[in-house]
Amino acid sequence: MFDSLSEKIKHDDAVEISPRERVVKGVVIAVLSILLFGGLYLAIRMIE
């Protein structure tokens, strides 16, 4: 069991995320957050 876990950890360390993938992920998270909170804000404004 520990041999396969050790191999898995080594494999995960070897696979690195490229800077481009990191930026794209950040942009997607930012856009989704803005849409979510913007939608909540508009919904609250419409209720009032």
C-alpha distance matrix in Angstrom:
0.0 3.8 5.5 5.5 6.4 8.7 10.1 10.7 12.5 14.5 15.5 16.7 18.6 20.2 21.5 24.4 26.8 30.3 33.2 34.9 32.0 31.8 35.6 35.6 33.0 35.1 38.3 36.9 35.7 39.2 41.1 39.2 39.8 43.5 43.9 42.3 44.2 47.4 47.2 46.9 49.8 52.0 51.2 52.2 55.4 56.4 56.1 58.4
3.8 0.0 3.8 5.4 4.9 5.9 8.4 9.6 10.3 12.1 14.0 15.0 16.3 18.2 19.9 22.7 25.3 28.8 31.4 33.5 30.8 30.4 34.2 34.6 32.1 34.0 37.3 36.2 35.0 38.3 40.4 38.8 39.2 42.8 43.6 42.0 43.8 46.9 47.1 46.7 49.4 51.8 51.2 52.1 55.1 56.4 56.2 58.3
5.5 3.8 0.0 3.8 5.4 5.1 6.2 8.6 10.0 10.7 12.3 14.3 15.5 16.6 18.6 21.7 24.6 27.8 30.8 32.8 30.3 30.2 34.1 34.4 32.2 34.3 37.5 36.6 35.7 39.0 41.1 39.7 40.3 43.8 44.5 43.3 45.2 48.2 48.4 48.3 50.9 53.2 52.8 53.9 56.8 58.0 58.0 60.2
5.5 5.4 3.8 0.0 3.8 5.4 5.0 6.1 8.6 9.8 10.3 12.2 14.2 15.2 16.5 19.8 22.4 25.7 28.8 30.4 27.7 27.9 31.7 31.7 29.5 31.9 34.9 33.7 33.0 36.4 38.3 36.8 37.6 41.1 41.6 40.4 42.5 45.4 45.5 45.5 48.3 50.4 50.0 51.2 54.1 55.1 55.2 57.6
6.4 4.9 5.4 3.8 0.0 3.8 5.4 4.9 6.2 8.6 9.7 10.5 12.3 14.2 15.4 18.2 20.7 24.2 26.9 28.8 26.0 25.8 29.6 29.8 27.4 29.4 32.6 31.6 30.5 33.8 35.9 34.4 35.0 38.5 39.2 37.9 39.8 42.8 43.0 42.8 45.5 47.8 47.4 48.4 51.3 52.6 52.6 54.8
8.7 5.9 5.1 5.4 3.8 0.0 3.8 5.4 5.2 6.3 8.6 9.9 10.7 12.4 14.5 17.2 20.1 23.4 26.1 28.3 26.0 25.7 29.5 30.1 27.9 29.8 33.1 32.5 31.5 34.6 36.9 35.8 36.2 39.7 40.7 39.5 41.2 44.2 44.7 44.6 47.1 49.4 49.3 50.3 53.0 54.4 54.6 56.7
10.1 8.4 6.2 5.0 5.4 3.8 0.0 3.8 5.5 5.1 6.1 8.6 9.9 10.5 12.5 15.7 18.7 21.8 24.9 26.8 24.5 24.7 28.5 28.9 27.0 29.2 32.3 31.6 31.1 34.3 36.3 35.3 36.1 39.5 40.3 39.4 41.4 44.1 44.6 44.8 47.3 49.4 49.4 50.6 53.3 54.5 54.9 57.1
10.7 9.6 8.6 6.1 4.9 5.4 3.8 0.0 3.8 5.4 5.0 6.1 8.6 9.8 10.7 13.8 16.3 19.7 22.7 24.4 21.8 21.9 25.7 25.9 23.8 26.1 29.2 28.2 27.6 30.9 32.8 31.7 32.5 35.9 36.6 35.7 37.7 40.5 40.9 41.1 43.6 45.7 45.6 46.9 49.6 50.8 51.2 53.4
12.5 10.3 10.0 8.6 6.2 5.2 5.5 3.8 0.0 3.8 5.4 5.1 6.2 8.6 10.1 12.4 15.1 18.5 21.1 23.3 20.9 20.5 24.3 25.0 22.8 24.7 28.0 27.5 26.6 29.7 31.9 31.0 31.5 34.9 35.9 35.0 36.7 39.5 40.2 40.3 42.6 44.9 45.0 46.1 48.7 50.1 50.5 52.5
14.5 12.1 10.7 9.8 8.6 6.3 5.1 5.4 3.8 0.0 3.8 5.5 5.2 6.2 8.8 11.5 14.8 17.7 20.6 22.9 21.0 20.8 24.6 25.5 23.8 25.7 28.9 28.7 28.2 31.1 33.4 32.7 33.4 36.6 37.8 37.2 38.9 41.5 42.4 42.7 44.9 47.1 47.4 48.6 51.0 52.5 53.1 55.0
15.5 14.0 12.3 10.3 9.7 8.6 6.1 5.0 5.4 3.8 0.0 3.8 5.4 5.1 6.4 9.8 12.8 15.8 19.0 20.8 18.6 19.1 22.8 23.2 21.7 24.1 27.0 26.5 26.4 29.5 31.4 30.8 31.8 34.9 35.8 35.4 37.4 39.9 40.6 41.1 43.4 45.4 45.7 47.1 49.5 50.8 51.5 53.6
16.7 15.0 14.3 12.2 10.5 9.9 8.6 6.1 5.1 5.5 3.8 0.0 3.8 5.4 5.3 7.8 10.3 13.7 16.6 18.5 16.1 16.1 19.9 20.4 18.5 20.7 23.8 23.3 22.9 26.0 28.1 27.4 28.3 31.4 32.5 32.0 33.8 36.4 37.1 37.6 39.8 41.9 42.3 43.6 45.9 47.3 48.0 50.0
18.6 16.3 15.5 14.2 12.3 10.7 9.9 8.6 6.2 5.2 5.4 3.8 0.0 3.8 5.5 6.9 10.1 13.1 15.6 18.2 16.4 16.0 19.7 20.8 19.3 21.0 24.2 24.3 23.8 26.5 28.9 28.7 29.2 32.3 33.7 33.3 34.9 37.4 38.5 38.9 40.9 43.1 43.7 44.8 47.0 48.7 49.5 51.3
20.2 18.2 16.6 15.2 14.2 12.4 10.5 9.8 8.6 6.2 5.1 5.4 3.8 0.0 3.8 6.1 9.8 12.1 15.2 17.4 16.0 16.3 19.9 20.9 19.9 21.9 24.8 25.0 25.1 27.7 29.8 29.8 30.8 33.6 34.9 34.9 36.6 38.8 39.9 40.7 42.6 44.7 45.4 46.7 48.8 50.3 51.3 53.2
21.5 19.9 18.6 16.5 15.4 14.5 12.5 10.7 10.1 8.8 6.4 5.3 5.5 3.8 0.0 3.8 6.8 9.4 12.8 14.5 12.7 13.4 17.0 17.5 16.6 19.0 21.6 21.6 21.9 24.7 26.6 26.5 27.7 30.5 31.6 31.7 33.6 35.7 36.7 37.7 39.7 41.5 42.2 43.8 45.8 47.1 48.3 50.3
24.4 22.7 21.7 19.8 18.2 17.2 15.7 13.8 12.4 11.5 9.8 7.8 6.9 6.1 3.8 0.0 3.8 6.3 9.3 11.5 10.1 10.3 13.8 14.9 14.2 16.1 18.9 19.3 19.6 22.1 24.1 24.5 25.5 28.1 29.4 29.8 31.4 33.4 34.7 35.7 37.5 39.4 40.4 41.8 43.6 45.2 46.4 48.2
26.8 25.3 24.6 22.4 20.7 20.1 18.7 16.3 15.1 14.8 12.8 10.3 10.1 9.8 6.8 3.8 0.0 3.8 6.5 8.2 6.4 6.7 10.2 11.1 10.5 12.6 15.2 15.6 16.2 18.6 20.5 21.0 22.2 24.6 25.9 26.5 28.2 30.0 31.3 32.5 34.2 35.9 37.1 38.6 40.3 41.8 43.2 45.0
30.3 28.8 27.8 25.7 24.2 23.4 21.8 19.7 18.5 17.7 15.8 13.7 13.1 12.1 9.4 6.3 3.8 0.0 3.8 5.4 5.3 6.4 8.8 10.1 10.8 12.6 14.5 15.6 16.8 18.6 20.3 21.4 22.8 24.7 26.1 27.2 28.8 30.2 31.8 33.3 34.6 36.2 37.7 39.3 40.6 42.2 43.9 45.6
33.2 31.4 30.8 28.8 26.9 26.1 24.9 22.7 21.1 20.6 19.0 16.6 15.6 15.2 12.8 9.3 6.5 3.8 0.0 3.8 5.5 5.0 6.2 8.7 9.9 10.6 12.4 14.3 15.4 16.5 18.5 20.1 21.1 22.6 24.5 25.8 27.0 28.2 30.2 31.7 32.7 34.3 36.1 37.5 38.6 40.4 42.2 43.7
34.9 33.5 32.8 30.4 28.8 28.3 26.8 24.4 23.3 22.9 20.8 18.5 18.2 17.4 14.5 11.5 8.2 5.4 3.8 0.0 3.8 5.4 5.2 6.2 8.6 9.9 10.6 12.3 14.2 15.3 16.5 18.4 19.9 21.2 22.6 24.3 25.8 26.7 28.4 30.3 31.3 32.6 34.4 36.2 37.1 38.6 40.7 42.3
32.0 30.8 30.3 27.7 26.0 26.0 24.5 21.8 20.9 21.0 18.6 16.1 16.4 16.0 12.7 10.1 6.4 5.3 5.5 3.8 0.0 3.8 5.5 5.1 6.1 8.6 9.9 10.5 12.2 14.2 15.4 16.5 18.2 20.0 21.1 22.4 24.2 25.4 26.8 28.5 30.0 31.4 32.8 34.6 35.9 37.3 39.1 40.9
31.8 30.4 30.2 27.9 25.8 25.7 24.7 21.9 20.5 20.8 19.1 16.1 16.0 16.3 13.4 10.3 6.7 6.4 5.0 5.4 3.8 0.0 3.8 5.5 5.2 6.2 8.7 10.0 10.7 12.3 14.4 15.5 16.5 18.5 20.2 21.1 22.5 24.0 25.7 27.1 28.3 30.1 31.6 33.0 34.4 36.1 37.7 39.3
35.6 34.2 34.1 31.7 29.6 29.5 28.5 25.7 24.3 24.6 22.8 19.9 19.7 19.9 17.0 13.8 10.2 8.8 6.2 5.2 5.5 3.8 0.0 3.8 5.4 5.1 6.2 8.6 9.9 10.5 12.3 14.3 15.3 16.5 18.4 19.9 21.1 22.1 24.1 25.7 26.6 28.2 30.0 31.5 32.5 34.2 36.2 37.6
35.6 34.6 34.4 31.7 29.8 30.1 28.9 25.9 25.0 25.5 23.2 20.4 20.8 20.9 17.5 14.9 11.1 10.1 8.7 6.2 5.1 5.5 3.8 0.0 3.8 5.4 5.1 6.1 8.6 9.8 10.6 12.3 14.1 15.4 16.5 18.2 20.0 20.8 22.4 24.3 25.5 26.7 28.4 30.3 31.3 32.7 34.7 36.4
33.0 32.1 32.2 29.5 27.4 27.9 27.0 23.8 22.8 23.8 21.7 18.5 19.3 19.9 16.6 14.2 10.5 10.8 9.9 8.6 6.1 5.2 5.4 3.8 0.0 3.8 5.5 5.2 6.2 8.6 10.0 10.7 12.2 14.3 15.5 16.4 18.3 19.7 21.1 22.6 24.1 25.6 26.9 28.6 30.1 31.5 33.1 35.0
35.1 34.0 34.3 31.9 29.4 29.8 29.2 26.1 24.7 25.7 24.1 20.7 21.0 21.9 19.0 16.1 12.6 12.6 10.6 9.9 8.6 6.2 5.1 5.4 3.8 0.0 3.8 5.5 5.2 6.1 8.7 10.0 10.5 12.3 14.3 15.3 16.4 17.9 19.8 21.1 22.2 24.0 25.6 26.9 28.2 30.0 31.7 33.1
38.3 37.3 37.5 34.9 32.6 33.1 32.3 29.2 28.0 28.9 27.0 23.8 24.2 24.8 21.6 18.9 15.2 14.5 12.4 10.6 9.9 8.7 6.2 5.1 5.5 3.8 0.0 3.8 5.5 5.0 6.1 8.6 9.8 10.6 12.3 14.1 15.4 16.1 18.1 19.9 20.8 22.1 24.0 25.7 26.5 28.2 30.2 31.7
36.9 36.2 36.6 33.7 31.6 32.5 31.6 28.2 27.5 28.7 26.5 23.3 24.3 25.0 21.6 19.3 15.6 15.6 14.3 12.3 10.5 10.0 8.6 6.1 5.2 5.5 3.8 0.0 3.8 5.4 5.2 6.1 8.5 10.0 10.6 12.2 14.2 15.1 16.4 18.3 19.8 20.9 22.4 24.3 25.5 26.8 28.7 30.5
35.7 35.0 35.7 33.0 30.5 31.5 31.1 27.6 26.6 28.2 26.4 22.9 23.8 25.1 21.9 19.6 16.2 16.8 15.4 14.2 12.2 10.7 9.9 8.6 6.2 5.2 5.5 3.8 0.0 3.8 5.6 5.2 6.1 8.6 9.9 10.4 12.1 13.8 15.2 16.5 18.0 19.7 21.0 22.5 24.1 25.6 27.1 28.9
39.2 38.3 39.0 36.4 33.8 34.6 34.3 30.9 29.7 31.1 29.5 26.0 26.5 27.7 24.7 22.1 18.6 18.6 16.5 15.3 14.2 12.3 10.5 9.8 8.6 6.1 5.0 5.4 3.8 0.0 3.8 5.5 5.1 6.2 8.6 9.9 10.6 11.8 14.0 15.4 16.1 17.9 19.7 21.0 22.1 24.0 25.8 27.1
41.1 40.4 41.1 38.3 35.9 36.9 36.3 32.8 31.9 33.4 31.4 28.1 28.9 29.8 26.6 24.1 20.5 20.3 18.5 16.5 15.4 14.4 12.3 10.6 10.0 8.7 6.1 5.2 5.6 3.8 0.0 3.8 5.4 5.1 6.2 8.6 10.1 10.3 12.0 14.2 15.1 16.1 18.0 19.9 20.7 22.1 24.2 25.9
39.2 38.8 39.7 36.8 34.4 35.8 35.3 31.7 31.0 32.7 30.8 27.4 28.7 29.8 26.5 24.5 21.0 21.4 20.1 18.4 16.5 15.5 14.3 12.3 10.7 10.0 8.6 6.1 5.2 5.5 3.8 0.0 3.8 5.5 5.1 6.0 8.6 9.7 10.4 12.3 14.1 15.2 16.3 18.3 19.8 20.9 22.6 24.6
39.8 39.2 40.3 37.6 35.0 36.2 36.1 32.5 31.5 33.4 31.8 28.3 29.2 30.8 27.7 25.5 22.2 22.8 21.1 19.9 18.2 16.5 15.3 14.1 12.2 10.5 9.8 8.5 6.1 5.1 5.4 3.8 0.0 3.8 5.4 5.1 6.1 8.1 9.7 10.6 12.0 14.0 15.2 16.5 18.1 19.8 21.2 22.8
43.5 42.8 43.8 41.1 38.5 39.7 39.5 35.9 34.9 36.6 34.9 31.4 32.3 33.6 30.5 28.1 24.6 24.7 22.6 21.2 20.0 18.5 16.5 15.4 14.3 12.3 10.6 10.0 8.6 6.2 5.1 5.5 3.8 0.0 3.8 5.5 5.4 5.6 8.2 9.8 10.2 11.8 13.8 15.2 16.0 17.8 19.8 21.1
43.9 43.6 44.5 41.6 39.2 40.7 40.3 36.6 35.9 37.8 35.8 32.5 33.7 34.9 31.6 29.4 25.9 26.1 24.5 22.6 21.1 20.2 18.4 16.5 15.5 14.3 12.3 10.6 9.9 8.6 6.2 5.1 5.4 3.8 0.0 3.8 5.7 5.1 5.9 8.5 9.8 10.3 11.9 14.1 15.1 16.1 18.2 20.1
42.3 42.0 43.3 40.4 37.9 39.5 39.4 35.7 35.0 37.2 35.4 32.0 33.3 34.9 31.7 29.8 26.5 27.2 25.8 24.3 22.4 21.1 19.9 18.2 16.4 15.3 14.1 12.2 10.4 9.9 8.6 6.0 5.1 5.5 3.8 0.0 3.8 5.5 5.2 6.3 8.7 10.0 10.6 12.5 14.3 15.5 16.8 18.9
44.2 43.8 45.2 42.5 39.8 41.2 41.4 37.7 36.7 38.9 37.4 33.8 34.9 36.6 33.6 31.4 28.2 28.8 27.0 25.8 24.2 22.5 21.1 20.0 18.3 16.4 15.4 14.2 12.1 10.6 10.1 8.6 6.1 5.4 5.7 3.8 0.0 3.8 5.4 5.0 6.1 8.6 9.7 10.5 12.2 14.2 15.4 16.8
47.4 46.9 48.2 45.4 42.8 44.2 44.1 40.5 39.5 41.5 39.9 36.4 37.4 38.8 35.7 33.4 30.0 30.2 28.2 26.7 25.4 24.0 22.1 20.8 19.7 17.9 16.1 15.1 13.8 11.8 10.3 9.7 8.1 5.6 5.1 5.5 3.8 0.0 3.8 5.4 5.0 6.1 8.5 9.9 10.5 12.2 14.3 15.6
47.2 47.1 48.4 45.5 43.0 44.7 44.6 40.9 40.2 42.4 40.6 37.1 38.5 39.9 36.7 34.7 31.3 31.8 30.2 28.4 26.8 25.7 24.1 22.4 21.1 19.8 18.1 16.4 15.2 14.0 12.0 10.4 9.7 8.2 5.9 5.2 5.4 3.8 0.0 3.8 5.4 5.2 6.0 8.6 9.8 10.5 12.4 14.5
46.9 46.7 48.3 45.5 42.8 44.6 44.8 41.1 40.3 42.7 41.1 37.6 38.9 40.7 37.7 35.7 32.5 33.3 31.7 30.3 28.5 27.1 25.7 24.3 22.6 21.1 19.9 18.3 16.5 15.4 14.2 12.3 10.6 9.8 8.5 6.3 5.0 5.4 3.8 0.0 3.8 5.5 5.1 6.2 8.6 9.9 10.7 12.7
49.8 49.4 50.9 48.3 45.5 47.1 47.3 43.6 42.6 44.9 43.4 39.8 40.9 42.6 39.7 37.5 34.2 34.6 32.7 31.3 30.0 28.3 26.6 25.5 24.1 22.2 20.8 19.8 18.0 16.1 15.1 14.1 12.0 10.2 9.8 8.7 6.1 5.0 5.4 3.8 0.0 3.8 5.4 5.2 6.2 8.7 10.1 11.0
52.0 51.8 53.2 50.4 47.8 49.4 49.4 45.7 44.9 47.1 45.4 41.9 43.1 44.7 41.5 39.4 35.9 36.2 34.3 32.6 31.4 30.1 28.2 26.7 25.6 24.0 22.1 20.9 19.7 17.9 16.1 15.2 14.0 11.8 10.3 10.0 8.6 6.1 5.2 5.5 3.8 0.0 3.8 5.4 5.0 6.1 8.7 10.1
51.2 51.2 52.8 50.0 47.4 49.3 49.4 45.6 45.0 47.4 45.7 42.3 43.7 45.4 42.2 40.4 37.1 37.7 36.1 34.4 32.8 31.6 30.0 28.4 26.9 25.6 24.0 22.4 21.0 19.7 18.0 16.3 15.2 13.8 11.9 10.6 9.7 8.5 6.0 5.1 5.4 3.8 0.0 3.8 5.5 5.2 6.3 8.9
52.2 52.1 53.9 51.2 48.4 50.3 50.6 46.9 46.1 48.6 47.1 43.6 44.8 46.7 43.8 41.8 38.6 39.3 37.5 36.2 34.6 33.0 31.5 30.3 28.6 26.9 25.7 24.3 22.5 21.0 19.9 18.3 16.5 15.2 14.1 12.5 10.5 9.9 8.6 6.2 5.2 5.4 3.8 0.0 3.8 5.4 5.2 6.5
55.4 55.1 56.8 54.1 51.3 53.0 53.3 49.6 48.7 51.0 49.5 45.9 47.0 48.8 45.8 43.6 40.3 40.6 38.6 37.1 35.9 34.4 32.5 31.3 30.1 28.2 26.5 25.5 24.1 22.1 20.7 19.8 18.1 16.0 15.1 14.3 12.2 10.5 9.8 8.6 6.2 5.0 5.5 3.8 0.0 3.8 5.5 5.4
56.4 56.4 58.0 55.1 52.6 54.4 54.5 50.8 50.1 52.5 50.8 47.3 48.7 50.3 47.1 45.2 41.8 42.2 40.4 38.6 37.3 36.1 34.2 32.7 31.5 30.0 28.2 26.8 25.6 24.0 22.1 20.9 19.8 17.8 16.1 15.5 14.2 12.2 10.5 9.9 8.7 6.1 5.2 5.4 3.8 0.0 3.8 5.5
56.1 56.2 58.0 55.2 52.6 54.6 54.9 51.2 50.5 53.1 51.5 48.0 49.5 51.3 48.3 46.4 43.2 43.9 42.2 40.7 39.1 37.7 36.2 34.7 33.1 31.7 30.2 28.7 27.1 25.8 24.2 22.6 21.2 19.8 18.2 16.8 15.4 14.3 12.4 10.7 10.1 8.7 6.3 5.2 5.5 3.8 0.0 3.8
58.4 58.3 60.2 57.6 54.8 56.7 57.1 53.4 52.5 55.0 53.6 50.0 51.3 53.2 50.3 48.2 45.0 45.6 43.7 42.3 40.9 39.3 37.6 36.4 35.0 33.1 31.7 30.5 28.9 27.1 25.9 24.6 22.8 21.1 20.1 18.9 16.8 15.6 14.5 12.7 11.0 10.1 8.9 6.5 5.4 5.5 3.8 0.0
